[in-house]
Amino acid sequence: MRIRTFTAAAAALALLLTGCASEGEREDGKVRLRFQSLAWQQESVDANKELVAEWNAAHPDIQVDYVQGSWDSVHDQLLTSFEGGEAPDIIHDASDDLADFAYGGYLADLTGLLPARLRADIPAHSWRTTTFGEGIYGVPFLQEPRMIMANKKILDSSGVRIPTPERPWSWEEFRQVAKDLTASMGKGRYAVAWPLKEPVSVSLNLGLSAGGRLFHRGGDGKVTVRFTEADGVVPRTIHDQVGIDRSASRSTLGSGGSDTLPGFFGGTYAMVPLGFSYRQQITQQAPKGFEWIVLPAPAGRHGLAQGVSPQTLSIAEDSPHKKEAALFLDFFLQPRNMVRLARGDWMLPTGTAALADPSLHTPEDGWATGAAVARQLRPAPAQSVRGYAEWKDKVATPAFQEYYSGAIDADELRERLEKDGNPVLARYQRH
């Protein structure tokens, strides 16, 4: 049993303020579940609310209340609600945010709660993203690879080979293509814009294709950082495109993905590596007549392997209605519903039945390219690393930012990640 950090008086006050929720839920003879969703795109919000309404219409004795959350504040908000005994029954989050909640005892182990259908439909490598110790603490249901959004006219006119999931560019070929494209585009224009406001996940997740893993778990179960030659392939490519080849814009290194779209539409950048869901913004914001295509990220010795942290649905350990919550998850994640959620969020479902849906294999808006890459997606390297958030914020983010800008070299990057980073992780692994 975990130790609460609030006082008994505070706990009593919280119960008064919430109307003693566990009892009130059954005052009208119904089980009431709170489902906190982080959907934010209108299509996704609509899909979530429609599914909740469909469930409520079919299950009058188990009613689900939709609660809107926000990705911007979800970790701190959940921590506060867990500590205060006010967590929603059903929790939408991302797998890379679950480790501390799972190890802290705030999330229910779903091993014995989930139906066999759902367990079998989602591949084992996706389940690994929500498995901590011996338990499963979330259902991974949506995933988002990083793809290359490309200006079709610029690529076609240059004569470069257009990659496909069957014949992708290697990282070496990608660098050469970027040099050739930049030379043909004219002064002040670049083949690539890397939006690296959050450089760590990009570097680690794309690095899987080259065999990078960065985090190494020893026989004692403890994790250490070791930056190998394979880990350096992707960072070196980006560094050299920016600082040596001048084929990638230096000005976008501190930008978010959306910040690069005006330059992409205007022809300043021919290619922008972005998450798959950015396709929605492109379709909504692109000027009339703008032609764009979706390309797979470059491949390394491990092919198109790429790390992802899927969106997840969990059940709070303190929920008095875990079985009913699991029934809702089974409905919510039926293959046809998972397709609706994926299309609403412009992402890819983890479920094999949903991923096979014909609507996700159309060439329109790059759906087919993404679906082909989905088979290569793997858990993000940092998935189960305790202390990753602090390591990322205090050590890795500034180190990668300085490396990409040219302020430090590869040796200094390695030293910072390892020498400064391992003591941070060690503090989280003392017990």
N, C-alpha and C positions, 0 to 999 in steps of 0.2 A: 504494500500500500504506500503510495507516495505521500509526502508530507505537504500539506497545504501551506501557503505563505500568507494567508489572511487569517484574521482572528476569528474566534467563535462569534463574537458580537457582529463582526462584518458579515459573516456567513448568515447569521440570523436576519440581519437587515436585508441582505440580498434576497432571501426567501420571501420576506415581506414585500419587497419591491416587485418581485416577479409573481406575486400572488400564489406562492407555493406551487410552482408549475407542475411538479410531478403528480400532485393530487388534482389540480384543476384540469389537467388534461382529460380526466375521465368524468368530470362533473356532468357532461351531457351524454355520457355513455360511449363516447368516441375516444379513440387514441389520436392524439394530435402530435405530429412530428414537425419540427422546424428544419427546413432545408435551406442552408445558406449557399447561394450560387454566386459565382464570380463572373458569370457571363456579362459581357459589356457591349459587344457589337449588337446592334438592334436585331439582326436576324437570329443571333444566338439567344438573346434574352427572350425573344418571341418563342423560339423552339422550346426553351426550358419551361416557360410559363404554360405553353400549350400542353406539354407532357404532364405537368403537375395537375392541370385542370382535367385532363383525361383520366389520370389516376383517381382523383377525388370523385369524379362522376361514377367511376366503376367500383369504388371502395368507400361507401358511406361511413363505415365504422373505423376507417383508418384515414384520417385527413392530414394532408401535408400543407403546411404554410410556407410559401415562398418568401425568402428573406434575401434582399440584395446586399452582397458584399462587394469589396473592391480589392483588386490585385495589389494596389499601391500600399495598402495597410494591413493585409490579411494576417501576416505572421504575428504582429504585435496585438492585433485585435483578437485573434484566436487565443494567444497566450493569456491575455487579460480575461477572456471569457472562460477559459479552462480553470484558471486560478480562482475565479469568482463563482464557479459552479453554474455558469449560465451558458455553456456552450450549446450551439445548435446540435440537434440529433444527427443530422446528415451534413457533412462538411465537404465543400468543394475546395481543392487546393492543387498544388503541384507536387510531384513525388520528391523533388529535391528540397522541399520544405518540411517533410514528414519525419525525418530521422529523430530530431530532438523531441518531438511530440510523441513519437512511438516509444522511444526509450524512456521517456518521462512518465509513461503510463496514462497518457491522456486519450489515446485512441484505442478502440476495441480491436482485438484480434479477430479478423474475419474468417479465419480458417474453417471453423465449424458453422459459419452462418451463411456462406454463399452457396448457391445452388450449383450442382455439378455442371449444368449447361454453361454457366458463365465462366466457371473455372476452366473448362475445356476450350472455350471459344477464344480466349485471350492467350497468346503464346507465352511460353515459360520465360523468355527473356524480358517480356514486359512485366510479368509478375515480379521479377527480380527487383524492379525499381521500387516496389512497395513492400518488400520483404526485409524485415529487420530482426536479426536473431532467428528464432523459430516461428515467428508470427507474420501474418499478412495484415497490413494496417491501412490499406487503401486499394481501390479498384482503379487501375490505370485505363482510361477510356479514350482520351484524345492525345495525339502526338503531332509534333510540328518539326519536320526537318528543316535545315537551312538550305535554301536553293539559290540559284543565280537568276535574278530577273534581268533580262537582256533586251536592249533595243534591237529589234529585228532588222530594221533597215541598215543600221550601222554594221551589224555583223554580216549581213548578206552582201553589202557593197565591198567589204574588206576581203572577202574570199576565204576567211578562216574556216576551218572545219567546225561544223556545229556538233557539239557532243550530244550523246543520247545515254540513257541508263545502260544500254548494251555496250556502247563504246564511248565512255566518258573521257574527258581530258585527264591526264595525270597532273600532278602538281607542277611538274617541270614544264609540261606542255602549256598549262594554264599561264605560267609566268611568261613563256615565249609569246603566246597569243596576245597577252596583255601588252607586251612591248610592241608587237606588230600593229595592233589596233591603235595604240596611242600615237604611233608614228604616222598613221594614216588619217587621224582625226584633226590634227592641227593644234596650234598653240593654245594653251589654256583649257584643253580638254583631255580627259583621262579615260582609259579603258575601264578602270575599276574605281568604285567608291566603297571603302570599307567603313561602315558605321560602327565604331568600336567604343561607344560610350560604356558598354559592359563587355570588356575584352576577354574576360576569363572563360566564360562559358563557350564563346565562339572558338577560342584557341583550343580548349580541351575537347569539345565535342567533335569538331572537324578533325582533330588530331587522331581520333580513333582510326581513320582511314589509313594513316601512315604507320599504325601500330603503336601510337602513343597511348600511355595510360596514366602516367604521372604519379598516381597514388598506388602504393604497393603495400599489401597486407602481409605481415609476417606470420610465422607459425604461432605466435602468441596472440594473433588476432588484431594486433595494433597496426595502424596505418602510418606510413612515412611517405614523404615526397621525394621522388628521385627523377630528375629531369634528364632523360636519355636523348640519344641522337634522334630516335623516332619521335619523341615529344617536340623536337625542334623543327620538324619539317614544315608544318603549317605556319608557326610564328616566323620562321626565316623567310618563307615565301612572301608573307605580308610585309615584313620589314624591308625586304629587298625591292619589292614593288614600289614601296613608298620612298625609300631612301637612296636606292641605287638606280633602278630603272626609270623612276619618275612616271610609272604607268598607273599608279594609284594616287589619289588625291590625299595630300597631307591634311587638308582642312577638314575632312570628314571624320578623322580619327576620334574626335570627341563627340561625334553626333549620334543621335538615335536614328533608327531606321527611317522614320517618317521625314526626318530632316533632309534626307538625300533625294527624296522623290522629285522636288522641283527641278533639281539639276539633272536627274534621270530623264524627266519629261522634256527638258530643254536641250538634251543632247550633250550636256557637259560630261556626263558619265555614260559609258556604253553598257556597263554591267554593275549591278549592286547585289551582293550576297545578303539575302534577307530571309526571315522566317516565312514559311509557306503561307501563313495567313495574311501576309501583306498584299497578296493578290487582290483582296477585297478593296483595299485602299487604292490600288492601281486602277482597278476597273471603275471606281467611283470618281477618281480625280484626274485620270489621264486626259489630255486634250483630244479633241476629235481627230481621228486619223492616226493617232499614235499606235504603232504596232510593236508588240512586245511578246516575248516568249519566255518560258520557264526552262532552265537548264539544270541538270544535276550538278552538285558540287563536285570538285575534282576528286579523283580516286588515288589511293596509295596502294601499298602492298596488301592491304586488307580490303581492297575494292572500295565500294561506296559506303562502308561502315561509318556510322555517324552516331554520336551520343545524343540522346534526348531525355528530357525529364517530363514524362506525360502528365497531363492533367488527371487528377484523381478524385475519387469520392470515398470518404471515410465515414465511420460511425463513431461518435463520442463514447468513450468508456463509461461516462456517467449517464448515458441515455438509459432510461428505464424501459425502452421499447426497441431493443436491438433487433429482435426477430422481425418486427414490423418494418423497421428501417431497411433490413436486408431484403424484404419482399419488395419494397419500393425500388431499391437498387436493381433488382432483377427485372422489374418492369421497365425502368428508366433506360436500362442498357440492353434491352432486346435489340437484335441486329437492325431492324427497321428504324428503331428510335436512335440507335447509335449513328446511323447514317444521317438522320435529321440533325443531330447535334453536330456532327462533323461538318456538314454543309453549312450550317448556321454559323460556325466558327471558322470556316474555310480551312479546316485542319483535316487530319486523317484519323480514322478510328483505329484502335488497337485490335478490335475483334476481327477474326479472320472472315466470318460470315459477312459482316458489314463492309469490310474492305473489298470484298468481291462484288459488291453492288455495281451494276453497269454505270450508274451515274457518277461514280468516282473514277471511271476509266475513259472518260471522254477527253479528246484533245483540247477542248475549250478551256481556257484559263489555266492550262497546265495540269489539270487533275490527273491525267494519265501518267505524266512524268513523276508526280509526287507519289502516286500509288505504286509505281515501279520501284521507287527508292525505299518505300516503307518496309520492304522485306529486309533491308539492310540496317534498319535502325536498332540500336542497342542502348542499354542503360548508360546514362551520362557517367563519366569516370568518378565524379564526386558524389554519386548518388547516396551512398551509405556512410560517408565520411563525417564523423562527428567533429564539430569545430570548423567545418568547411566555410560557413558564412563569415566567421571572423577572419579566417585565413584569406578568404577572397577579398574582403573589404580592406583589411589592414596591410596585407602583404602582396597578394597576387595582382590586384587591380592596378595599384601604382607602379608595380614592377613591369607589367606588360605595357602599360601606357608609356612609360619611359623608354622601353625597348622599341616599341613601334615608332615613336617620335625620333629615335636616334640618340637619345640622351645617354643610354647605356648600351653595352654590347651583349652578345649572347652569354658570355661567361658571367657577366654581372647579373644577368637575368637568372641564370641557373643558381648562382650563389644566393640571391635574394629569396628565390622560391624555396630553396632547401634550408639554408642556414637560418634565415629569419622565419620561415614557415613551419618547420618541424617542431620547434618549441611551442607554437600555438596549438598544433594538433595534439601534442603530448599532454597539454593541460586537460584536454577533454577525455583522455584515455587512461587516467591514473587508476581508475577502478574497474 
